Amino acid sequence: MNLLGLDLDALADFCDGLGEKRFRATQLFRWIHQRGACDFSAMTDLAKSLREKLAGAAKIQALPVVSTQRSADGTIKWLFDVGDGNLIESVFIPETDRGTLCVSSQAGCAVGCRFCSTGHQGFSRNLHTAEILAQLWYAEHTLRRELGRQERVITNVVMMGMGEPLQNYAQLLPALRVMLDDHGYGLSRRRVTVSTSGVVPMMERLAQDLPVALAVSLHAPNDTLRDHLVPLNRKYPIDELLGACAAYQVHAPRDFITFEYCMLEGVNDQIEHAQELVALMRRHAARGLSAKLNLIPFNPFAASGLRRSAAAQVQAFAQVLVDAAIVTTVRKTRGDDIDAACGQLAGDVKDRTDVQQRMSRQGMLAGVPVVQVASAQTR
């Protein structure tokens, strides 16, 4: 049993099965997530008998790290091995007032958005809860060691890495609970964001189960264009999606929903597209939706056949929205020199032998706890 995959209630049930009381689960939970421990023998406030039970029945095992890349702007990208030739990526984005970790939820992605590198690689499998949380666990405690800090380094988590989080809902939900738990990472619901391409039924479930901040990949002002860019739109068209967003907003920790819009030259970046987007947002504002538009300069990759909109065109597009009193930002591109920018994550490696050789050189073959090694964003 990998304890990284258990929220506090599940860990309490596990400890109960060992004949231990709930407060022991809380102690253990803190050791794992607040202190980054993976060795039961180091958990000195646990009874020796419990430590022995844990050593025989459980483990705290993170993901083997294949590579670490550092951008000139301070962005860090980790490549993790999740077995069977599948790799995933996580990205840390440092800023003066926050540290944001972009986390993957799947190996690959089945949605197939045209402008996303992950979608071009196809879908392999859902990540387990332990694999989702292992990205945060490793990043947080590695950064603390590197920076010589005891306090939290990662202040924000965005589920904007590889995959569609809401298509892996059963594994996502307990991971979110651990992120928010005061005995875990203690993040507020405002600082944990789930990004979705528009899985409407699961948006409705998340609103009831654990409404965190929501970001929706829109990318087009009409169904014809969005069908082309985001194939999921054929199942959940724009009006249905925005209706679900308005319903989600009632429960959300923020008083707006963020809409992501990737700027593609000659595809969706014309002034008439901006005007159509204004009309769309106004129509749904009358139905209770408050929107923030986040314009994302496209980050090119070879297989896309698409180009980034010129900076002047992005600004002209944004000005149409601003003039219509729509809150609008233009995302600053981070980490593009290491392919860590929005839309560029693609962790697949076709040659499994090459993966094993690299990991062997670093002493990180599967089964070796990565804690021994001191070393998004996408849709």
Kinemage of the C-alpha trace (Angstrom):
@kinemage 1
@onewidth
@group {chain A} dominant
@subgroup {mainchain}
@vectorlist {calphas} color= white
{ca met a 1} P 0.000 0.000 0.000
{ca asn a 2} L 1.500 3.303 -1.118
{ca leu a 3} L 0.393 5.792 1.531
{ca leu a 4} L 0.920 8.728 -0.835
{ca gly a 5} L -2.386 7.755 -2.428
{ca leu a 6} L -4.547 8.036 0.706
{ca asp a 7} L -6.392 11.105 1.941
{ca leu a 8} L -6.703 11.487 5.717
{ca asp a 9} L -9.965 9.548 6.029
{ca ala a 10} L -8.569 6.657 3.988
{ca leu a 11} L -5.354 6.706 6.006
{ca ala a 12} L -7.406 6.601 9.223
{ca asp a 13} L -9.233 3.530 7.898
{ca phe a 14} L -5.874 1.955 7.049
{ca cys a 15} L -4.554 2.635 10.547
{ca asp a 16} L -7.774 1.285 12.044
{ca gly a 17} L -7.075 -1.951 10.190
{ca leu a 18} L -3.726 -2.042 11.975
{ca gly a 19} L -5.450 -1.574 15.328
{ca glu a 20} L -4.402 2.066 15.646
{ca lys a 21} L -6.452 5.142 16.555
{ca arg a 22} L -7.205 8.049 14.219
{ca phe a 23} L -4.749 10.468 15.846
{ca arg a 24} L -1.959 8.135 14.711
{ca ala a 25} L -3.170 8.563 11.132
{ca thr a 26} L -3.000 12.344 11.554
{ca gln a 27} L 0.565 12.086 12.844
{ca leu a 28} L 1.527 9.840 9.950
{ca phe a 29} L -0.204 12.116 7.430
{ca arg a 30} L 1.814 15.087 8.696
{ca trp a 31} L 5.057 13.160 8.494
{ca ile a 32} L 4.355 12.246 4.880
{ca his a 33} L 3.060 15.514 3.461
{ca gln a 34} L 4.321 18.258 5.760
{ca arg a 35} L 7.768 16.820 6.434
{ca gly a 36} L 8.309 14.801 3.265
{ca ala a 37} L 9.301 11.645 5.141
{ca cys a 38} L 9.452 8.284 3.392
{ca asp a 39} L 11.219 6.271 6.112
{ca phe a 40} L 8.924 5.015 8.865
{ca ser a 41} L 11.823 4.563 11.265
{ca ala a 42} L 12.408 8.349 11.211
{ca met a 43} L 8.880 9.071 12.483
{ca thr a 44} L 9.996 9.356 16.060
{ca asp a 45} L 6.670 10.327 17.665
{ca leu a 46} L 5.062 7.103 16.434
{ca ala a 47} L 5.256 4.081 18.680
{ca lys a 48} L 7.944 1.608 17.647
{ca ser a 49} L 5.309 -1.102 17.324
{ca leu a 50} L 3.369 1.037 14.830
{ca arg a 51} L 6.509 1.814 12.851
{ca glu a 52} L 7.178 -1.903 12.585
{ca lys a 53} L 3.611 -2.558 11.432
{ca leu a 54} L 3.904 0.165 8.796
{ca ala a 55} L 7.220 -1.162 7.522
{ca gly a 56} L 5.591 -4.534 6.931
{ca ala a 57} L 2.324 -3.313 5.405
{ca ala a 58} L 2.945 -0.042 3.596
{ca lys a 59} L 5.378 2.186 1.765
{ca ile a 60} L 5.789 5.836 0.834
{ca gln a 61} L 7.026 5.669 -2.717
{ca ala a 62} L 7.326 8.614 -5.061
{ca leu a 63} L 7.961 8.472 -8.795
{ca pro a 64} L 11.397 7.887 -10.297
{ca val a 65} L 12.747 11.084 -11.823
{ca val a 66} L 14.095 10.707 -15.339
{ca ser a 67} L 15.266 14.286 -15.793
{ca thr a 68} L 15.169 17.789 -14.350
{ca gln a 69} L 15.339 20.811 -16.646
{ca arg a 70} L 15.742 24.412 -15.559
{ca ser a 71} L 14.717 27.384 -17.653
{ca ala a 72} L 16.552 30.679 -17.810
{ca asp a 73} L 13.481 32.274 -16.200
{ca gly a 74} L 13.626 29.950 -13.177
{ca thr a 75} L 10.946 27.517 -14.329
{ca ile a 76} L 11.719 23.876 -13.506
{ca lys a 77} L 10.352 20.853 -15.362
{ca trp a 78} L 10.544 17.328 -13.974
{ca leu a 79} L 10.061 14.225 -16.088
{ca phe a 80} L 8.688 11.296 -14.060
{ca asp a 81} L 8.473 7.635 -15.005
{ca val a 82} L 5.085 5.992 -14.352
{ca gly a 83} L 5.979 2.618 -15.839
{ca asp a 84} L 5.422 0.703 -19.077
{ca gly a 85} L 7.267 3.346 -21.105
{ca asn a 86} L 4.994 6.175 -19.976
{ca leu a 87} L 6.434 9.426 -18.722
{ca ile a 88} L 4.687 12.473 -17.302
{ca glu a 89} L 5.823 16.022 -16.677
{ca ser a 90} L 5.328 18.568 -13.895
{ca val a 91} L 6.358 22.216 -13.991
{ca phe a 92} L 7.225 24.623 -11.174
{ca ile a 93} L 6.783 28.319 -11.963
{ca pro a 94} L 8.372 30.672 -9.408
{ca glu a 95} L 7.122 34.242 -9.055
{ca thr a 96} L 7.815 36.954 -6.513
{ca asp a 97} L 4.541 36.416 -4.646
{ca arg a 98} L 3.849 32.729 -5.256
{ca gly a 99} L 5.177 29.383 -6.393
{ca thr a 100} L 2.906 27.464 -8.750
{ca leu a 101} L 3.135 23.773 -9.570
{ca cys a 102} L 1.499 22.492 -12.744
{ca val a 103} L 0.476 18.862 -12.149
{ca ser a 104} L -0.419 16.079 -14.596
{ca ser a 105} L -3.456 13.831 -14.131
{ca gln a 106} L -3.018 11.372 -17.022
{ca ala a 107} L -0.268 9.837 -19.109
{ca gly a 108} L -1.226 11.416 -22.402
{ca cys a 109} L -4.684 12.781 -23.108
{ca ala a 110} L -7.733 11.541 -24.987
{ca val a 111} L -9.269 14.954 -25.738
{ca gly a 112} L -6.960 15.686 -28.668
{ca cys a 113} L -6.990 19.495 -28.782
{ca arg a 114} L -5.203 20.614 -31.934
{ca phe a 115} L -2.872 23.072 -30.211
{ca cys a 116} L -1.744 20.756 -27.369
{ca ser a 117} L 1.347 18.588 -27.602
{ca thr a 118} L 0.016 16.141 -25.019
{ca gly a 119} L -3.078 15.505 -27.123
{ca his a 120} L -0.944 14.695 -30.152
{ca gln a 121} L 0.808 11.885 -28.284
{ca gly a 122} L -2.502 10.117 -27.539
{ca phe a 123} L -3.792 8.576 -24.318
{ca ser a 124} L -2.053 5.854 -22.304
{ca arg a 125} L -3.804 5.706 -18.927
{ca asn a 126} L -5.134 7.570 -15.925
{ca leu a 127} L -2.721 8.328 -13.123
{ca his a 128} L -3.398 6.905 -9.678
{ca thr a 129} L -3.955 9.282 -6.771
{ca ala a 130} L -0.485 8.428 -5.471
{ca glu a 131} L 1.042 9.390 -8.819
{ca ile a 132} L -0.797 12.721 -8.861
{ca leu a 133} L 0.278 13.555 -5.320
{ca ala a 134} L 3.803 12.241 -5.829
{ca gln a 135} L 4.436 15.173 -8.180
{ca leu a 136} L 3.544 17.683 -5.466
{ca trp a 137} L 5.299 15.701 -2.728
{ca tyr a 138} L 8.548 15.503 -4.673
{ca ala a 139} L 8.512 19.091 -5.920
{ca glu a 140} L 7.659 20.644 -2.545
{ca his a 141} L 10.233 18.796 -0.505
{ca thr a 142} L 12.969 18.897 -3.147
{ca leu a 143} L 12.577 22.667 -3.439
{ca arg a 144} L 12.634 23.080 0.340
{ca arg a 145} L 15.936 21.219 0.529
{ca glu a 146} L 17.425 23.161 -2.357
{ca leu a 147} L 16.330 26.524 -0.974
{ca gly a 148} L 17.080 25.669 2.653
{ca arg a 149} L 13.522 26.533 3.673
{ca gln a 150} L 11.178 25.019 6.231
{ca glu a 151} L 8.086 26.926 5.154
{ca arg a 152} L 5.923 26.090 2.152
{ca val a 153} L 7.450 26.729 -1.280
{ca ile a 154} L 4.488 25.745 -3.466
{ca thr a 155} L 1.578 28.092 -2.755
{ca asn a 156} L -0.605 27.236 -5.767
{ca val a 157} L -1.399 24.027 -7.627
{ca val a 158} L -2.912 24.006 -11.097
{ca met a 159} L -4.191 20.777 -12.606
{ca met a 160} L -3.087 21.944 -16.037
{ca gly a 161} L -0.419 19.387 -16.789
{ca met a 162} L -0.799 16.384 -19.033
{ca gly a 163} L -4.328 15.006 -19.321
{ca glu a 164} L -7.934 16.044 -18.705
{ca pro a 165} L -8.364 15.989 -14.905
{ca leu a 166} L -12.131 15.489 -14.953
{ca gln a 167} L -11.767 12.333 -17.043
{ca asn a 168} L -9.832 10.897 -14.083
{ca tyr a 169} L -12.235 12.099 -11.418
{ca ala a 170} L -12.081 9.123 -9.042
{ca gln a 171} L -8.308 9.529 -8.624
{ca leu a 172} L -8.342 13.329 -8.755
{ca leu a 173} L -10.783 13.904 -5.894
{ca pro a 174} L -8.752 12.340 -3.042
{ca ala a 175} L -5.641 14.081 -4.383
{ca leu a 176} L -7.422 17.426 -4.108
{ca arg a 177} L -8.494 16.566 -0.554
{ca val a 178} L -4.865 16.009 0.463
{ca met a 179} L -3.805 19.306 -1.141
{ca leu a 180} L -6.463 21.172 0.839
{ca asp a 181} L -6.122 19.324 4.158
{ca asp a 182} L -4.570 21.425 6.928
{ca his a 183} L -2.621 18.345 8.011
{ca gly a 184} L -1.387 17.909 4.422
{ca tyr a 185} L -0.415 20.853 2.211
{ca gly a 186} L -2.958 23.281 3.642
{ca leu a 187} L -3.761 25.020 0.364
{ca ser a 188} L -6.942 27.061 0.094
{ca arg a 189} L -9.610 26.227 -2.476
{ca arg a 190} L -8.790 29.522 -4.203
{ca arg a 191} L -5.216 28.349 -4.744
{ca val a 192} L -5.994 24.963 -6.275
{ca thr a 193} L -7.268 25.143 -9.850
{ca val a 194} L -8.702 22.370 -11.983
{ca ser a 195} L -8.506 23.088 -15.692
{ca thr a 196} L -10.960 21.301 -17.960
{ca ser a 197} L -11.747 21.226 -21.646
{ca gly a 198} L -15.405 20.967 -20.666
{ca val a 199} L -16.490 17.633 -19.180
{ca val a 200} L -19.861 18.998 -18.110
{ca pro a 201} L -21.180 16.111 -15.938
{ca met a 202} L -17.968 16.011 -13.902
{ca met a 203} L -17.978 19.779 -13.476
{ca glu a 204} L -21.368 19.327 -11.847
{ca arg a 205} L -19.975 16.625 -9.540
{ca leu a 206} L -16.940 18.694 -8.582
{ca ala a 207} L -19.224 21.604 -7.686
{ca gln a 208} L -20.942 19.362 -5.134
{ca asp a 209} L -17.948 17.352 -3.907
{ca leu a 210} L -15.084 19.825 -3.630
{ca pro a 211} L -15.434 23.100 -5.547
{ca val a 212} L -11.966 24.486 -6.121
{ca ala a 213} L -11.070 27.216 -8.608
{ca leu a 214} L -12.045 26.332 -12.159
{ca ala a 215} L -10.373 27.157 -15.470
{ca val a 216} L -12.115 26.218 -18.711
{ca ser a 217} L -10.329 25.745 -22.032
{ca leu a 218} L -12.537 27.706 -24.414
{ca his a 219} L -10.312 28.741 -27.358
{ca ala a 220} L -13.145 29.651 -29.724
{ca pro a 221} L -16.246 31.881 -29.701
{ca asn a 222} L -18.517 29.508 -31.645
{ca asp a 223} L -19.241 25.785 -31.920
{ca thr a 224} L -18.019 25.374 -35.499
{ca leu a 225} L -14.524 26.573 -34.669
{ca arg a 226} L -14.404 24.945 -31.240
{ca asp a 227} L -15.468 21.578 -32.733
{ca his a 228} L -12.304 21.835 -34.823
{ca leu a 229} L -9.958 22.908 -32.025
{ca val a 230} L -11.446 21.040 -29.034
{ca pro a 231} L -13.179 17.835 -30.213
{ca leu a 232} L -14.966 17.426 -26.864
{ca asn a 233} L -17.138 20.369 -27.904
{ca arg a 234} L -19.104 18.027 -30.173
{ca lys a 235} L -20.374 16.306 -27.031
{ca tyr a 236} L -20.704 19.362 -24.781
{ca pro a 237} L -21.203 22.463 -26.987
{ca ile a 238} L -20.445 25.972 -25.847
{ca asp a 239} L -23.863 27.017 -24.545
{ca glu a 240} L -24.151 23.838 -22.454
{ca leu a 241} L -20.597 24.313 -21.183
{ca leu a 242} L -21.088 27.947 -20.191
{ca gly a 243} L -24.378 27.072 -18.519
{ca ala a 244} L -22.489 24.521 -16.420
{ca cys a 245} L -19.891 27.184 -15.615
{ca ala a 246} L -22.575 29.533 -14.314
{ca ala a 247} L -23.925 26.735 -12.128
{ca tyr a 248} L -20.404 25.933 -10.863
{ca gln a 249} L -19.780 29.566 -9.985
{ca val a 250} L -22.460 29.406 -7.294
{ca his a 251} L -20.222 26.985 -5.352
{ca ala a 252} L -16.785 28.189 -6.474
{ca pro a 253} L -14.273 29.867 -4.118
{ca arg a 254} L -13.799 32.735 -6.576
{ca asp a 255} L -16.479 35.007 -7.953
{ca phe a 256} L -15.517 34.292 -11.563
{ca ile a 257} L -14.625 31.437 -13.867
{ca thr a 258} L -11.380 31.686 -15.832
{ca phe a 259} L -11.589 30.955 -19.540
{ca glu a 260} L -8.399 30.061 -21.364
{ca tyr a 261} L -8.052 31.125 -24.975
{ca cys a 262} L -4.987 30.013 -26.956
{ca met a 263} L -4.124 32.588 -29.618
{ca leu a 264} L -3.591 30.912 -32.987
{ca glu a 265} L -2.538 32.989 -35.963
{ca gly a 266} L -5.287 33.267 -38.554
{ca val a 267} L -7.439 30.665 -36.780
{ca asn a 268} L -9.161 32.279 -33.793
{ca asp a 269} L -7.354 35.590 -33.312
{ca gln a 270} L -9.196 37.988 -35.600
{ca ile a 271} L -11.089 41.047 -34.379
{ca glu a 272} L -14.373 39.484 -35.482
{ca his a 273} L -13.565 36.511 -33.216
{ca ala a 274} L -13.052 38.912 -30.320
{ca gln a 275} L -16.351 40.637 -31.062
{ca glu a 276} L -18.120 37.287 -31.211
{ca leu a 277} L -16.515 36.338 -27.905
{ca val a 278} L -17.821 39.563 -26.341
{ca ala a 279} L -21.337 38.760 -27.524
{ca leu a 280} L -21.058 35.213 -26.152
{ca met a 281} L -19.884 36.386 -22.730
{ca arg a 282} L -22.543 39.077 -22.526
{ca arg a 283} L -25.259 36.562 -23.337
{ca his a 284} L -24.136 34.262 -20.537
{ca ala a 285} L -23.484 37.117 -18.117
{ca ala a 286} L -27.216 37.729 -18.309
{ca arg a 287} L -27.589 34.126 -17.068
{ca gly a 288} L -25.310 34.679 -14.079
{ca leu a 289} L -21.833 33.927 -15.428
{ca ser a 290} L -18.907 36.139 -14.429
{ca ala a 291} L -15.885 35.531 -16.643
{ca lys a 292} L -12.195 36.292 -16.732
{ca leu a 293} L -10.451 35.752 -20.079
{ca asn a 294} L -6.867 34.531 -20.086
{ca leu a 295} L -5.303 34.897 -23.527
{ca ile a 296} L -2.447 32.444 -24.043
{ca pro a 297} L 0.114 32.991 -26.810
{ca phe a 298} L 0.425 29.636 -28.576
{ca asn a 299} L 3.611 27.736 -27.786
{ca pro a 300} L 4.560 25.979 -31.030
{ca phe a 301} L 5.487 22.334 -31.459
{ca ala a 302} L 6.336 20.655 -34.742
{ca ala a 303} L 3.297 18.398 -35.168
{ca ser a 304} L 0.682 21.113 -34.727
{ca gly a 305} L 0.971 22.953 -38.033
{ca leu a 306} L -0.108 26.089 -36.147
{ca arg a 307} L 1.577 29.410 -35.469
{ca arg a 308} L 1.548 31.883 -32.606
{ca ser a 309} L -0.439 35.071 -33.082
{ca ala a 310} L 1.678 38.209 -33.393
{ca ala a 311} L 1.989 40.190 -30.180
{ca ala a 312} L 0.242 43.173 -31.764
{ca gln a 313} L -2.687 40.969 -32.796
{ca val a 314} L -2.974 39.556 -29.273
{ca gln a 315} L -3.046 43.083 -27.851
{ca ala a 316} L -5.661 44.241 -30.381
{ca phe a 317} L -7.790 41.185 -29.546
{ca ala a 318} L -7.432 41.861 -25.826
{ca gln a 319} L -8.389 45.505 -26.269
{ca val a 320} L -11.740 44.537 -27.772
{ca leu a 321} L -12.479 42.498 -24.653
{ca val a 322} L -11.249 45.186 -22.265
{ca asp a 323} L -13.334 47.830 -24.029
{ca ala a 324} L -16.349 45.581 -23.426
{ca ala a 325} L -15.533 45.557 -19.675
{ca ile a 326} L -14.441 41.899 -19.702
{ca val a 327} L -11.571 41.219 -17.292
{ca thr a 328} L -8.741 40.082 -19.571
{ca thr a 329} L -5.126 39.069 -19.063
{ca val a 330} L -2.417 37.943 -21.469
{ca arg a 331} L -0.452 35.065 -20.012
{ca lys a 332} L 3.281 35.515 -19.893
{ca thr a 333} L 5.058 32.589 -21.530
{ca arg a 334} L 7.290 30.761 -19.047
{ca gly a 335} L 9.695 27.875 -19.584
{ca asp a 336} L 9.405 27.684 -23.372
{ca asp a 337} L 13.169 27.178 -23.679
{ca ile a 338} L 12.727 23.780 -21.970
{ca asp a 339} L 9.346 22.948 -23.589
{ca ala a 340} L 7.612 23.584 -20.268
{ca ala a 341} L 5.243 26.279 -21.489
{ca cys a 342} L 1.492 25.976 -21.836
{ca gly a 343} L 0.601 23.311 -24.406
{ca gln a 344} L 4.094 21.865 -24.728
{ca leu a 345} L 4.076 19.017 -22.196
{ca ala a 346} L 4.516 15.635 -23.837
{ca gly a 347} L 6.175 13.045 -21.664
{ca asp a 348} L 6.059 10.081 -24.023
{ca val a 349} L 9.259 8.206 -24.793
{ca lys a 350} L 9.058 5.565 -27.488
{ca asp a 351} L 12.272 3.777 -26.573
{ca arg a 352} L 11.860 2.213 -23.128
{ca thr a 353} L 15.493 1.055 -23.186
{ca asp a 354} L 16.629 4.660 -23.459
{ca val a 355} L 14.554 5.567 -20.385
{ca gln a 356} L 16.052 2.740 -18.345
{ca gln a 357} L 19.596 3.632 -19.384
{ca arg a 358} L 19.160 7.248 -18.342
{ca met a 359} L 17.588 6.287 -15.021
{ca ser a 360} L 20.303 3.751 -14.338
{ca arg a 361} L 22.974 6.414 -14.888
{ca gln a 362} L 21.200 8.578 -12.276
{ca gly a 363} L 20.664 5.720 -9.801
{ca met a 364} L 16.888 6.030 -10.125
{ca leu a 365} L 15.584 2.715 -11.397
{ca ala a 366} L 12.018 1.917 -10.354
{ca gly a 367} L 11.829 1.027 -6.668
{ca val a 368} L 14.468 3.485 -5.479
{ca pro a 369} L 12.774 6.239 -3.414
{ca val a 370} L 13.459 9.504 -5.223
{ca val a 371} L 13.786 11.300 -1.888
{ca gln a 372} L 17.317 9.913 -1.840
{ca val a 373} L 18.145 12.127 -4.820
{ca ala a 374} L 18.997 15.683 -3.816
{ca ser a 375} L 18.408 17.179 -6.842
{ca ala a 376} P 1.951 22.719 -16.645
{ca gln a 377} L 0.181 23.997 -18.398
{ca thr a 378} L -1.153 22.644 -21.252
{ca arg a 379} L -4.565 22.413 -22.614
